[in-house]
């Protein structure tokens, strides 16, 4: 249990820890390296997209988690854990951000 809590805390508290950068396919006129190289850049993109979709009060009620999925960042909001309580529903916004292109996909509200 302590190891799981440490892993979760590491994802939230140390957002720039990630695996090796993906190899971005060359396309004429495009940048040949990841345009979203760190979790901090992914956090900024998430914030810019989420801002017009939810109030600061709503956003402040969630814990933002950023997970490295290799070629993309999974960024999602979840309600904070409450000891002794089981939370069902109330999930926030989630999206995948491609590291090479910055493209956002699979954006939706969690159930």
C-alpha positions as CSV (number, residue, x, y, z in Angstrom):
1,X,0.0,0.0,0.0
2,X,2.8,2.4,0.9
3,X,4.5,1.7,-2.4
4,X,1.2,2.5,-4.3
5,X,0.8,5.8,-2.4
6,X,4.4,6.7,-3.2
7,X,3.8,6.0,-6.9
8,X,0.7,8.1,-6.9
9,X,2.4,10.9,-5.0
10,X,5.3,10.7,-7.5
11,X,3.0,11.1,-10.5
12,X,1.4,14.2,-8.9
13,X,4.3,15.8,-7.2
14,X,7.1,15.1,-9.7
15,X,5.5,15.8,-13.0
16,X,8.7,16.1,-15.1
17,X,9.8,12.6,-14.5
18,X,9.2,10.7,-17.7
19,X,10.6,8.0,-19.9
20,X,12.8,8.5,-23.0
21,X,11.5,10.9,-25.6
22,X,9.6,9.3,-28.5
23,X,11.1,9.2,-31.9
24,X,9.1,11.7,-33.9
25,X,8.5,10.8,-37.6
26,X,9.9,13.3,-40.0
27,X,7.4,15.4,-42.0
28,X,8.5,18.2,-44.3
29,X,8.1,21.5,-42.6
30,X,7.4,20.0,-39.2
31,X,9.6,19.9,-36.0
32,X,11.5,16.6,-35.7
33,X,11.4,16.5,-32.0
34,X,8.7,16.3,-29.3
35,X,6.8,19.6,-29.0
36,X,5.4,18.4,-25.6
37,X,8.6,17.0,-24.1
38,X,7.6,17.3,-20.4
39,X,4.7,16.8,-18.1
40,X,4.8,20.5,-17.3
41,X,4.2,21.5,-20.9
42,X,1.3,19.0,-21.0
43,X,-0.1,20.6,-17.8
44,X,0.0,24.0,-19.5
45,X,-1.8,22.7,-22.6
46,X,-4.4,21.0,-20.3
47,X,-4.9,24.3,-18.4
48,X,-5.4,26.3,-21.5
49,X,-8.0,24.0,-22.9
50,X,-9.8,23.4,-19.6
51,X,-10.1,27.0,-18.6
52,X,-13.1,28.0,-20.8
53,X,-14.8,24.6,-20.0
54,X,-14.9,24.9,-16.2
55,X,-14.7,27.5,-13.5
56,X,-11.6,27.9,-11.3
57,X,-13.7,26.7,-8.4
58,X,-14.6,23.5,-10.2
59,X,-11.1,22.9,-11.4
60,X,-9.7,23.6,-7.9
61,X,-11.8,20.6,-6.5
62,X,-9.8,18.1,-8.5
63,X,-6.3,16.6,-8.3
64,X,-4.5,16.8,-11.7
65,X,-2.6,13.7,-12.7
66,X,-0.2,13.4,-15.6
67,X,0.9,10.0,-16.7
68,X,3.6,9.2,-19.3
69,X,2.2,6.7,-21.9
70,X,5.2,6.7,-24.1
71,X,4.1,8.6,-27.2
72,X,1.5,10.7,-25.4
73,X,0.7,12.2,-22.0
74,X,-2.5,11.1,-20.3
75,X,-3.8,14.1,-18.3
76,X,-6.8,13.8,-16.1
77,X,-8.6,15.3,-13.1
78,X,-9.9,13.2,-10.3
79,X,-11.5,13.9,-7.0
80,X,-9.1,13.8,-4.0
81,X,-9.1,10.6,-1.9
82,X,-11.1,10.9,1.3
83,X,-10.2,8.3,4.0
84,X,-13.0,6.0,4.7
85,X,-15.1,7.2,1.8
86,X,-15.8,5.5,-1.6
87,X,-16.2,8.0,-4.4
88,X,-18.3,7.1,-7.4
89,X,-18.7,9.5,-10.2
90,X,-17.7,13.2,-10.2
91,X,-14.7,12.7,-12.5
92,X,-13.2,15.7,-14.2
93,X,-11.8,16.3,-17.6
94,X,-9.4,13.9,-19.2
95,X,-7.3,14.1,-22.4
96,X,-4.4,12.5,-24.2
97,X,-1.7,14.9,-25.6
98,X,0.6,13.6,-28.3
99,X,4.2,14.3,-27.4
100,X,5.4,14.8,-31.1
101,X,2.6,16.9,-32.4
102,X,0.8,18.3,-29.4
103,X,-2.5,17.0,-30.8
104,X,-5.2,16.4,-28.2
105,X,-7.3,13.3,-28.5
106,X,-9.8,11.3,-26.4
107,X,-10.9,14.4,-24.5
108,X,-14.0,13.8,-22.3
109,X,-15.4,14.0,-18.8
110,X,-14.8,10.9,-16.7
111,X,-17.9,9.3,-15.1
